Amino acid sequence: MMKLPEDFLNRMQTLLKDEYEIFLQSITNEEPTRGLRINTRKIKVEDFLNSFDTSLKQVPFDENFYFIPHHWLLGNHPYFHGGAMYLQEPSAALPALSVEVKEDFKVLDLCAAPGGKTSQILSKLNSGFLIANEINFNRAKVLAGNIERLGYQNAIVTNNKPEDFLKDYKNFFDLVIVDAPCSGEGMFRKDEEAIKNWNITNVLSCAIRQNDILKVAAQLVKQKGQIVYSTCTYAIEENEEVVKNFLREHPDFKLVEVRDEVKQNTSPAIDLEYARRVWPHKNIGEGHFIAVMENTLETAVHYGYKYPRSKISSSVIKELKEELGQVIVDINYHNIYLLKDNFHLIPFSLPPIDNLKVMLAGVKVGSFNKYRRFMIDHQLSHAFSISNYKNVINYSLEDSEVSDYLAGYEIITSQIINKEYALISVNGVALGFGKNVNGTIKNYYPKGLRNLVKKFEKY
Ligand SMILES: C[S@@+](CC[C@H](N)C(=O)[O-])C[C@H]1O[C@@H](n2cnc3c(N)ncnc32)[C@H](O)[C@@H]1O
């Protein structure tokens, strides 16, 4: 049985009073909840379940979300590689479901890695975009990898401090997500590290950091724009008190109700109307706190900004059309930008990025090497639905070519391929490109993503 810090238990007893025993029972004896979200841009829910597991139980607040047993390891599964699923603790999905997200929204996720909330919001955007920021470089790389894998076109991933956004983005965003770094008490059931790192000093220093991040967020959100503040901890100092302090310091903001489905699956916060908590002994999932604050300031400025497009000559566009035309049916070449020698497809109005450390912008489609050979980028293989690609070699989950491909091996195919590049897919879920040399497909699956064990297991 896990050993929980004495100070933590005493604090919880004071907070929960009569409910303390049942709470303790729940976090010490029950299994943590785990789930997977099906990426319906890649595969229909019924096709996913039919080829994966029809017995999975749906999470009540999201039709694409299913519970999975806590011991399942899915990181090697081809559907994972293909971005057809995202693994997420179900209640961690609630903050992003708390607000209405319109398809043209400009969104900033200030603490975004590994990308759970970011990917939920990206799935709702069309002409809008989301900047997914992560302060920690290694975590930002994971975040960028997840967005690439899931195939979203409307994201920019940055590796900045929150205050770096103040230069160009004051009163700019419709929505700012602050899923703050916290003491992680709500994760104790699934994360031993969170237990080891817990102490009261850390709780209090997290609260200071959360206040600081929210102060920045307040300046970035436009009139009627909203901030979603969430944590995965129980400590009042990091939750209700942070929000109360924020409202005291920002009288132009008000707390607003969360959407109904989130309200129905959460509990009231402690003496703070509209804010919500997730308790493991009362709700589904691990411990969370959610509050939505809206900017009511009438005079807030909202910039209309257009990033100056770098000029790409018509002869280069012609070359790109020749190269990319072999691979993909149709893309809008007006949306191609040249950023640091790489061509990016950016299907939204690019905001100012010169003062940010950008790790991903839209879809990197490729670049010319020093011999003027076009090098196609892996991200292009994930960004569109399969019907947009020209040479698709499709396999089923049982075919050995799938694990061969993911392990980095060549594939021999008898399918007729006229073009240089082929897209390898499994049940219509794209995995990546290969280069066709007389029926032998040279493997273009990036080395860092390969499944070297050359097998995949669900359990
Ligand atoms: C709870 S996690 C975010 C989880 C993510 N929103 C998701 O849904 O997948 C908090 C993140 O905040 C980052 N962080 C740490 N210190 C920070 C700071 N001072 N400002 C902004 N983010 C910070 C951490 O590196 C961590 O990735």
The ligand as a MOL file (V3000), in Angstrom:
LIG
                    3D

  0  0  0     0  0            999 V3000
M  V30 BEGIN CTAB
M  V30 COUNTS 27 29 0 0 0
M  V30 BEGIN ATOM
M  V30 1 C -0.0840 19.9590 -15.4820 0
M  V30 2 S 1.1730 20.0900 -16.6310 0 CHG=1
M  V30 3 C 0.3080 20.4340 -18.1000 0
M  V30 4 C -0.4590 19.2770 -18.6860 0
M  V30 5 C -1.0660 19.6050 -20.0270 0
M  V30 6 N -1.8800 20.7930 -19.9490 0
M  V30 7 C -1.9140 18.4850 -20.5940 0
M  V30 8 O -3.1400 18.5520 -20.5650 0
M  V30 9 O -1.3420 17.5420 -21.1470 0 CHG=-1
M  V30 10 C 1.8960 21.6280 -16.2560 0
M  V30 11 C 3.0120 22.0760 -17.1890 0
M  V30 12 O 3.4420 23.3690 -16.7630 0
M  V30 13 C 4.8290 23.4830 -17.0310 0
M  V30 14 N 5.4320 24.5700 -16.1960 0
M  V30 15 C 6.2780 24.4580 -15.1580 0
M  V30 16 N 6.6100 25.6690 -14.6870 0
M  V30 17 C 5.9740 26.5760 -15.4290 0
M  V30 18 C 5.9210 28.0020 -15.4470 0
M  V30 19 N 6.5920 28.7290 -14.5680 0
M  V30 20 N 5.1680 28.5940 -16.3770 0
M  V30 21 C 4.4700 27.8630 -17.2770 0
M  V30 22 N 4.4740 26.5180 -17.2950 0
M  V30 23 C 5.2230 25.8830 -16.3980 0
M  V30 24 C 5.3830 22.1090 -16.7090 0
M  V30 25 O 6.6030 21.8840 -17.3740 0
M  V30 26 C 4.2450 21.1920 -17.1610 0
M  V30 27 O 4.4960 20.7010 -18.4550 0
M  V30 END ATOM
M  V30 BEGIN BOND
M  V30 1 1 1 2
M  V30 2 1 2 3
M  V30 3 1 2 10
M  V30 4 1 3 4
M  V30 5 1 4 5
M  V30 6 1 5 6
M  V30 7 1 5 7
M  V30 8 2 7 8
M  V30 9 1 7 9
M  V30 10 1 10 11
M  V30 11 1 11 12
M  V30 12 1 11 26
M  V30 13 1 12 13
M  V30 14 1 13 14
M  V30 15 1 13 24
M  V30 16 1 14 15
M  V30 17 1 14 23
M  V30 18 2 15 16
M  V30 19 1 16 17
M  V30 20 1 17 18
M  V30 21 2 17 23
M  V30 22 1 18 19
M  V30 23 2 18 20
M  V30 24 1 20 21
M  V30 25 2 21 22
M  V30 26 1 22 23
M  V30 27 1 24 25
M  V30 28 1 24 26
M  V30 29 1 26 27
M  V30 END BOND
M  V30 END CTAB
M  END
